[in-house]
């Protein structure tokens, strides 16, 4: 079922000033230094997944949740203010493809899966994502030896 995303966003934030879209003129792209089949790959998803013992996300939450890659997806919870999560409840792989990445690692298509995986929700506040969440995630990804990342945006 399609979601009228722009209309839903406008209605949800009607009492705020109009959103100022971020304009990026370049991206800090770094080519891989070796084949992906030899890389440690991290999973990042803005799908709003969390463990039962972790707090659910709220609308202005710039934190992220660490999800051990050994976690059975059936144990995860999801809370996200921006999309209907029925499909994600049925099969978390549609926005948090942990099982698929395990399969790719087992098949030698990626070198290894970085532990933990990360989940968060978007805040519609680009300055907070860039200045707060981004540096924290980058630091953790670097510390984990991440060489490539799969970002699944919602």
Phi, psi and omega in degrees: 000120180293149177248129177283077190301308183296314179299315180299318180295316179299317179294317183296325184248027183299331182276000176259161173300157179305142182294134174263108182294140176286135177245119178252128181263346176207166179232142179281064184280132176237119178295150177296141179272353179205169181299148180301331179294350178247003186263149170275117188250130178259149174254126173233133179222138175267026183281350177083030180275147177205160178279155180305328181275357178263153178289146174292161179284153169243174189300331183249020186285116176258007176281171174230163179247135176270127181242110177305139184289352176271000182292126172294129183300334180294343180270349183286153172249159177222135172215121181213134183278351189253355179210157175285129188259016180301316180294319179294327175295319180289316181215094180304337181300340181293336176228355178219072192284055181295315179298318180296321179292325174299317178298318180295321178294316180297327180275357181079014180280334169233156183291310181196161178260127179290137177245124010267174167271165185231141176226150180202178173235152178284148183250349186062024176231085187305321182298325178287321179295318182285318187268338181248297185291313185306307180299323179295314178296317180300319179297315180292321178296317178297314181298330180277358180079028181293133177247340177206156180222144172256113176258121180252099181278148177243000000 
